[in-house]
Amino acid sequence: MHMISKDMISKDPQLDIYDCMKRLYFDVAGACMPRQLPALMQLVDATHLFYGSDYPHTPELGCVLLAEALDKTDLLTDQQRHAIYYENALKLFPRLSGNKGKR
């Protein structure tokens, strides 16, 4: 994982903020529809998106409704949805792959 350090900024005054943001990962569990997800997808591809429900801090009904909005959007393919819900997190945190399917 690449980190953006103070040294990088001072050595490269022409640092491209959009290039730096493409290295970040984004949680789309909040109310990302209808505006935020399309804007975010112009900046990063779906491999940098995750769904972390924030349960129990977000009530169960809220988690369900927010996930349903992602399930219904035409902005994502089924493969991208699967990656957002599961695969992207496992790639970033491979130690979790041993717990796949366990709750």
N, C-alpha and C positions, 0 to 999 in steps of 0.2 A: 504494500500500500504506500502511495506517495503522500508525503506531508508537505504542506506549504509553510516554509519557515520565514522568519524575518530576514534571514540572510539572502534567501532567494529574491525577495522583493527589493532589497537594497542593491543587489548585484544586477538586477534586471528591471530598470525603471519602465520598460515597455511590456511588463508582465500582462498577459491577456487574462482578464478575470473570467471570461467565459471558458477558456481552456482550463483554468484552475477549478471552476465549478463542475466541469465534466468529470473530475476525479472524485467528486463527493457522491455520497449515497443518500437517498431521500426516502422517508417513510410516507406512504400515501394513505395511511389509516384514517387521517382526519378527513374533513369535508373537502376533498380534492376535485369534486365535480360540481359544476360544469366547467369552471375556469382554470383552476390550478393545474390539473393534469395535462390539458393540451399545451399550456405554456411550458410546463416542466419538460414535456416530451420534445419540445423544440430545442431544449438545452442539453438533455441527456437521453440516452437510449434506455430501454426498459431493463437492461441488465443492472442499472444503478437504482432501481426502485424496489421497495420492500413494502409489505403490509404487516405492520405490527399493531394489533388491535387496541392496545393500551388498556385491555381488560385487566383488572376490574375498575380502573379509574374512569373508563368510558362505560356507561351502562351497557348490558348485554344487547338490548334492543338497538342501541346506537351502533354497536359493532356490526350487528347483522345488517342494518340498513346501509351503513357505509360500504360494507363488503358487497352487498347487492348492487350498489351503484357501480362499483368496479366490474362486477360480473356482467352488467348490462351494457356497458359502454362499447361503442363501435371503435373506439380509439385503440383497443388492445385486441390482439389475437388470443386464442385459447392458450397457445404456447407461452405468450408473454404473461398472461394471467397466472399460469402455473409457476412460471419463474418468479413472479412478484410474490406469490403466496409461499413458495417453498425454496426453489433452487437457488435464487440469488443469495438468500441468507446462508444456505449451506456452502456456497462457494466462498463467501466472505468469512464464515466461521466454520471451517471444516470439522472441527471437533464436535459440532452438533450433529453431524451425520450419523453418529452411532445411536442417537436418540430419535432418529426419524421414525415417525409413526407412533411414538410413545408419548403419553401425556403425563 
